[in-house]
Amino acid sequence: MQLSDITSIPKDKLLQYLKINLEKTTMMQQMKKYDQEGYRLLANASIPFTHNFYFDDNNLYFHYNMNEITRNYDIGDLIILIPFDDLKGTLQPEFIERMKIK
């Protein structure tokens, strides 16, 4: 399965969602509080596009391996989710039907 089987969202818009949703992760919220230097490095990093994704009934998840987002800070694997609600209007009709998304 390819991302285009799920959504027609333009790559630049998807990257914006990934950046926004990275900020919402528990890890980033903890770093903001306890590791401000690490937080700054990740918050300013460009999120690269990846084909490493999976999904469940409600979300699309993008998995990044260690050092894929930045080599300046070791954070290990990172998963960024995008709710299907954020992708409304770009989800493929076949995918909506198959997943019974309302």
Accessible surface in RSA format (square Angstrom, percent):
REM  Atomic radii and reference values for relative SASA: ProtOr
REM  Chains: A
REM  Algorithm: Lee & Richards
REM  Probe-radius: 1.40
REM  Slices: 20
REM RES _ NUM      All-atoms   Total-Side   Main-Chain    Non-polar    All polar
REM                ABS   REL    ABS   REL    ABS   REL    ABS   REL    ABS   REL
RES MET A   1   117.68  60.9  41.96  27.8  75.73 180.3  48.21  41.0  69.47  92.0
RES GLN A   2   124.76  69.8 122.30  89.4   2.46   5.8  35.29  75.1  89.46  67.9
RES LEU A   3    16.59   9.2  15.44  11.0   1.14   2.9  15.44  10.8   1.14   3.1
RES SER A   4    68.70  58.1  58.85  78.5   9.85  22.7  46.53  99.1  22.17  31.1
RES ASP A   5    69.47  48.7  57.75  57.5  11.72  27.7  16.31  38.4  53.16  53.0
RES ILE A   6     0.00   0.0   0.00   0.0   0.00   0.0   0.00   0.0   0.00   0.0
RES THR A   7     4.57   3.2   0.23   0.2   4.34  10.3   0.23   0.3   4.34   6.6
RES SER A   8    73.54  62.1  48.14  64.2  25.40  58.5  38.82  82.7  34.72  48.6
RES ILE A   9    17.99  10.2   2.69   2.0  15.30  36.9   2.69   1.9  15.30  41.5
RES PRO A  10    77.48  56.5  67.03  61.1  10.45  38.0  77.48  64.0   0.00   0.0
RES LYS A  11   121.11  59.1 111.53  68.4   9.57  22.8  61.66  55.5  59.45  63.3
RES ASP A  12    97.02  68.0  91.09  90.7   5.93  14.0  41.27  97.1  55.75  55.6
RES LYS A  13    88.75  43.3  88.17  54.1   0.58   1.4  43.52  39.2  45.23  48.2
RES LEU A  14     0.95   0.5   0.95   0.7   0.00   0.0   0.95   0.7   0.00   0.0
RES LEU A  15    46.98  26.2  44.37  31.7   2.61   6.6  44.79  31.5   2.19   5.9
RES GLN A  16    96.05  53.7  90.92  66.4   5.13  12.2  34.14  72.7  61.90  47.0
RES TYR A  17    45.24  21.1  45.24  25.7   0.00   0.0  21.23  16.0  24.00  29.6
RES LEU A  18     0.16   0.1   0.16   0.1   0.00   0.0   0.16   0.1   0.00   0.0
RES LYS A  19    70.05  34.2  66.97  41.1   3.09   7.4  64.55  58.1   5.50   5.9
RES ILE A  20    92.47  52.6  87.15  64.9   5.32  12.8  91.83  66.1   0.64   1.7
RES ASN A  21     9.19   6.3   6.54   6.3   2.66   6.4   3.77   9.1   5.42   5.2
RES LEU A  22     2.14   1.2   2.14   1.5   0.00   0.0   2.14   1.5   0.00   0.0
RES GLU A  23    51.82  29.8  51.45  38.9   0.37   0.9  42.00  81.2   9.83   8.0
RES LYS A  24   136.77  66.7 112.06  68.8  24.71  58.8  77.94  70.2  58.83  62.7
RES THR A  25    26.85  19.1  18.94  19.2   7.91  18.9  26.84  36.1   0.01   0.0
RES THR A  26   103.87  73.9  95.58  96.9   8.29  19.7  62.07  83.4  41.80  63.2
RES MET A  27    54.64  28.3  44.76  29.6   9.89  23.5  42.09  35.8  12.55  16.6
RES MET A  28     0.91   0.5   0.91   0.6   0.00   0.0   0.91   0.8   0.00   0.0
RES GLN A  29    75.83  42.4  69.38  50.7   6.45  15.4  34.29  73.0  41.54  31.5
RES GLN A  30    89.16  49.9  88.73  64.8   0.43   1.0  32.91  70.0  56.25  42.7
RES MET A  31    16.36   8.5  15.20  10.1   1.17   2.8  14.16  12.0   2.21   2.9
RES LYS A  32   101.03  49.3  95.69  58.7   5.34  12.7  54.55  49.1  46.48  49.5
RES LYS A  33   140.16  68.4 115.20  70.7  24.95  59.4  72.57  65.3  67.58  72.0
RES TYR A  34   156.78  73.2 120.37  68.5  36.40  94.7  96.42  72.5  60.35  74.4
RES ASP A  35    46.50  32.6  42.04  41.8   4.46  10.5  23.58  55.5  22.92  22.9
RES GLN A  36   127.27  71.2 118.76  86.8   8.51  20.3  36.09  76.8  91.18  69.2
RES GLU A  37    98.05  56.3  91.21  69.0   6.83  16.3  56.08 108.5  41.96  34.3
RES GLY A  38     0.19   0.2   0.00   N/A   0.19   0.2   0.00   0.0   0.19   0.4
RES TYR A  39    39.07  18.2  39.07  22.2   0.00   0.0  26.60  20.0  12.47  15.4
RES ARG A  40   116.40  48.9 114.44  58.3   1.96   4.7  57.92  79.2  58.48  35.4
RES LEU A  41    40.23  22.4  35.18  25.2   5.05  12.7  36.03  25.3   4.20  11.3
RES LEU A  42     0.00   0.0   0.00   0.0   0.00   0.0   0.00   0.0   0.00   0.0
RES ALA A  43    29.00  26.7  17.65  27.2  11.35  25.8  21.20  29.9   7.79  20.6
RES ASN A  44   108.03  74.5  77.35  74.8  30.68  73.9  29.79  71.7  78.24  75.6
RES ALA A  45    13.90  12.8   4.20   6.5   9.70  22.1  13.69  19.3   0.21   0.6
RES SER A  46    97.53  82.4  80.19 107.0  17.34  40.0  46.86  99.8  50.68  71.0
RES ILE A  47    11.48   6.5   1.46   1.1  10.02  24.1   1.46   1.1  10.02  27.2
RES PRO A  48    49.56  36.1  39.19  35.7  10.36  37.7  49.56  40.9   0.00   0.0
RES PHE A  49    58.25  29.1  32.53  20.2  25.71  66.9  32.53  19.7  25.71  73.6
RES THR A  50    12.65   9.0   8.00   8.1   4.65  11.1   6.16   8.3   6.49   9.8
RES HIS A  51   138.03  75.4 119.89  83.3  18.13  46.4  90.22  93.0  47.81  55.6
RES ASN A  52    65.74  45.3  58.37  56.4   7.37  17.7  20.87  50.2  44.87  43.4
RES PHE A  53    32.73  16.4  10.45   6.5  22.29  58.0  10.53   6.4  22.21  63.6
RES TYR A  54   102.30  47.8  99.16  56.4   3.13   8.2  86.29  64.8  16.01  19.7
RES PHE A  55    56.19  28.1  35.19  21.8  20.99  54.6  35.19  21.3  20.99  60.1
RES ASP A  56    58.68  41.1  51.28  51.0   7.40  17.5  37.83  89.0  20.85  20.8
RES ASP A  57   102.57  71.8  93.39  92.9   9.18  21.7  22.80  53.7  79.76  79.5
RES ASN A  58   100.19  69.1  94.46  91.3   5.72  13.8  20.81  50.1  79.38  76.7
RES ASN A  59    24.58  17.0  24.58  23.8   0.00   0.0   0.00   0.0  24.58  23.8
RES LEU A  60     0.00   0.0   0.00   0.0   0.00   0.0   0.00   0.0   0.00   0.0
RES TYR A  61    34.56  16.1  34.56  19.7   0.00   0.0  18.94  14.2  15.62  19.3
RES PHE A  62     0.20   0.1   0.20   0.1   0.00   0.0   0.20   0.1   0.00   0.0
RES HIS A  63    34.25  18.7  34.25  23.8   0.00   0.0  23.39  24.1  10.85  12.6
RES TYR A  64     0.87   0.4   0.84   0.5   0.02   0.1   0.84   0.6   0.02   0.0
RES ASN A  65    72.23  49.8  69.53  67.2   2.70   6.5  19.86  47.8  52.37  50.6
RES MET A  66   100.64  52.1  86.14  57.0  14.50  34.5  76.32  64.9  24.32  32.2
RES ASN A  67    42.90  29.6  36.21  35.0   6.69  16.1   3.91   9.4  38.99  37.7
RES GLU A  68    73.15  42.0  52.54  39.7  20.61  49.1  30.53  59.1  42.61  34.8
RES ILE A  69    16.09   9.2   2.05   1.5  14.05  33.9   2.25   1.6  13.84  37.6
RES THR A  70    16.36  11.6   8.03   8.1   8.33  19.9   8.60  11.6   7.76  11.7
RES ARG A  71   194.94  81.8 167.38  85.3  27.57  65.6  64.07  87.6 130.87  79.3
RES ASN A  72   113.72  78.4  84.61  81.8  29.11  70.1  17.73  42.7  95.98  92.8
RES TYR A  73    58.94  27.5  54.34  30.9   4.60  12.0  38.68  29.1  20.26  25.0
RES ASP A  74    99.72  69.9  73.64  73.3  26.08  61.7  22.24  52.3  77.48  77.3
RES ILE A  75    37.46  21.3   9.72   7.2  27.74  66.9  18.17  13.1  19.29  52.4
RES GLY A  76    23.78  29.3   0.00   N/A  23.78  29.3  21.22  58.2   2.56   5.7
RES ASP A  77    89.79  62.9  63.45  63.1  26.34  62.3  21.82  51.4  67.97  67.8
RES LEU A  78    11.43   6.4   9.12   6.5   2.31   5.8  11.43   8.0   0.00   0.0
RES ILE A  79    76.78  43.7  61.31  45.7  15.47  37.3  61.31  44.1  15.47  42.0
RES ILE A  80     0.00   0.0   0.00   0.0   0.00   0.0   0.00   0.0   0.00   0.0
RES LEU A  81    73.44  40.9  71.09  50.9   2.35   5.9  71.09  49.9   2.35   6.3
RES ILE A  82     0.00   0.0   0.00   0.0   0.00   0.0   0.00   0.0   0.00   0.0
RES PRO A  83    40.53  29.5  40.53  36.9   0.00   0.0  40.53  33.5   0.00   0.0
RES PHE A  84     5.10   2.6   5.03   3.1   0.07   0.2   5.03   3.1   0.07   0.2
RES ASP A  85   104.56  73.2  89.05  88.6  15.50  36.7  26.14  61.5  78.42  78.2
RES ASP A  86    50.50  35.4  36.00  35.8  14.49  34.3   7.41  17.4  43.09  43.0
RES LEU A  87     0.70   0.4   0.00   0.0   0.70   1.8   0.70   0.5   0.00   0.0
RES LYS A  88   110.48  53.9  88.50  54.3  21.98  52.3  63.15  56.8  47.32  50.4
RES GLY A  89    84.81 104.6   0.00   N/A  84.81 104.6  43.05 118.1  41.76  93.5
RES THR A  90    33.03  23.5  30.98  31.4   2.06   4.9  32.22  43.3   0.81   1.2
RES LEU A  91    13.42   7.5   1.82   1.3  11.60  29.2   1.82   1.3  11.60  31.2
RES GLN A  92    44.85  25.1  44.55  32.6   0.30   0.7   5.55  11.8  39.30  29.8
RES PRO A  93    90.81  66.2  84.19  76.7   6.62  24.1  87.20  72.0   3.61  22.5
RES GLU A  94   127.51  73.2 119.90  90.7   7.61  18.1  71.77 138.8  55.74  45.5
RES PHE A  95     4.20   2.1   0.82   0.5   3.38   8.8   3.84   2.3   0.37   1.0
RES ILE A  96    61.28  34.9  60.85  45.3   0.44   1.1  60.85  43.8   0.44   1.2
RES GLU A  97   138.45  79.5 124.56  94.2  13.89  33.1  48.57  93.9  89.88  73.4
RES ARG A  98   139.38  58.5 116.10  59.2  23.28  55.4  67.30  92.0  72.08  43.7
RES MET A  99    37.44  19.4  21.55  14.3  15.89  37.8  12.99  11.0  24.45  32.4
RES LYS A 100   165.84  80.9 144.45  88.6  21.39  50.9 109.89  98.9  55.95  59.6
RES ILE A 101    28.60  16.3  13.07   9.7  15.53  37.4  16.76  12.1  11.84  32.1
RES LYS A 102   206.64 100.8 162.41  99.7  44.23 105.3 135.25 121.7  71.39  76.0
END  Absolute sums over single chains surface
CHAIN  1 A     6383.5       5269.3       1114.3       3382.4       3001.1
END  Absolute sums over all chains
TOTAL          6383.5       5269.3       1114.3       3382.4       3001.1
